[in-house]
Amino acid sequence: MADVTQEQLFEFLCRMGDNTLVLGHRVSEWCGHAPVLEEDIALANTALDLIGQTQMWLGLAGEVEGKGRTADDIAMLRDVWDFRNVLLAEQPNGDFGQTMMRQFLFDAWHLAMLTALTKSTHEQIAAIAAKAVKEVQYHVERSGETVIGLGDGTSESHKRMQDALDLLWPYVGEMFVSDAIDDAMAAAGIAPDLADLRAQYDAHVTPVLAEATLMIPEGGFAHKGGKTGFQHTEHLGHLLTQMQWLQRAYPGATW
Amino acid sequence: MYAQMVKSEAADESAEAQAFQARIDAGEKIEPKDWMPAGYRKTLIRQIGQHAHSEIVGQLPEGNWITRAPTLERKAILLAKVQDEAGHGLYLYCAAETLGVSRDELTEMLLDGRMKYSSIFNYPTLTWADMGAVGWLVDGAAIMNQVPLQRTSFGPYSRAMIRVCKEESFHQRQGYDIMMKMAQGTPEQKAMAQNALDRFWYPSLMMFGPSDADSVHSAQSMAWKIKMNTNDELRQKFVDQTVPQAEYLGLTVPDKTLKWNDEKGGYDFAEPDWAEFFEVIKGNGPCNTERLAARNKAWDDGKWVRDGLLAHAEKRNARKVAAE
């Protein structure tokens, strides 16, 4: 089995951790503002799971890097170009439908990815995935049910969900585009071949969207640049100004 | 308190009412299907409803800092805490529903201003230390009232309080933990902690409401065991508990008259500005407008979601019936 470099492994772990960090942050923005109390609780719960997973992924990234950085250092003290989350995760919440569509499109990928990672040759990665996959199973059940309920609800809810799908679908492709890092991970048996996940993803997502009476947009265009860090959207910088405010304003303080 | 100045209805003198009072005096719990005086029911709906609304509006001042929490752990803890508050709101609305009012009706009354929520949530949270102060002081004050309410006469309310209290004591500890970290931190952090105490001290004392020692409403509520102590008793207990904690933190309670009184075995302290309290209750607190606007916006923006999910549930049921 091929070896991976420390840098490649660090990069991969940042991708996993930044996805959960940035999406967890976005979901947490809802706290206290959801359409019904039960949804408020469920959104907070999802955000909480994602932040917990972030602690594990970025904690391991810090260990692998070996420069003494903690998960907090990595989360709070990097700038936009060092973030490795997919562009989908940083998209703004929009209305509740847009938030739940983003969640479902991500969750279905996340579930497939984590399921594969439970068989990783890297013990700690397999252990994190084993814990996270149980949480994500619940996330995707809930986001899928909500997408169905709202897609197949009233004409207004249907239209809003179709608009959300049209807006977010072009961000799906990036989750399956492999680069040298992904190839190295796959060759070492650390992570799956992303192209293999696509078939699973489509088998999961297509029937849910059909039940929701929603049409998957035509054309295979995919935005990219998030997971490589080459080019994020403008939204990420604003998210970081909030998330990192205290750590940046009071350097060296402990909290 | 989370329920402040709840106006109590008068008792009636019927034989049923007397038998009801005898059950309460004997320490029995009243359950939703039991006979109860109309006044008891109405007062409880007001009190539990206000308590529930306070939990819901109370998400906002803390939710204000979730996206700016300084570490991943603090963010997770704060999220869990605010989620607990929403859960408390849910138990309390359920308890109120057993009295024959729906959650939607109560929500409408909150949103159009017919029902109130605790005055404390109309104060802003300006720095991270405020997350500490809210946990330590606001949850601390809430616990003072909620611990005795575990023994309240209405079964569903009492059981809700038992669950709530378990979580609230964790909330208070996390608040104190934030304050401790700040008070022992950099000079800026310590200043932030003192500033938070300066702003939250008097509003916390106001949470118990004005003195009700001579109030007939309070006397009736106490006879019904839906209020267990006078406002002054609870406020005194809160001050006595909190002052040594502030001293331990090395922070100064913003009350120059504060002094231990050996004779009464408690502190003498300055009353909050009750004129300010009544202004806040009337809608003139620093954040009343924003808090109600935020709740109204969440409700209005969420209408299409609630309608959509309901429409889907109806379609699904119709399909199921058609298939059978």
Interface residues (C-beta under 8 A of the other chain):
Chain A: L21 H25 S28 E29 C31 G32 H33 A34 P35 V36 L37 E38 E39 D40 I41 A44 N45 A47 L48 I51 G52 T54 Q55 L58 A71 D72 A75 M76 D95 F96 G97 T146 I148 G149 L150 D152 G153 T154 E156 S157 H158 R160 Q242 M243 W245 L246 Q247 Y250 G252 A253 T254 W255
Chain B: I56 Q59 L60 G63 I66 T67 R68 A69 P70 T71 L72 E73 R74 K75 A76 L79 A80 V82 Q83 A86 G87 G89 L90 Y93 R103 W128 I178 K181 G185 T186 E188 Q189 A294 K297 A298 W299 D301 G302 K303 W304 V305 R306 D307 G308 L309 L310 A311 H312 A313 K315
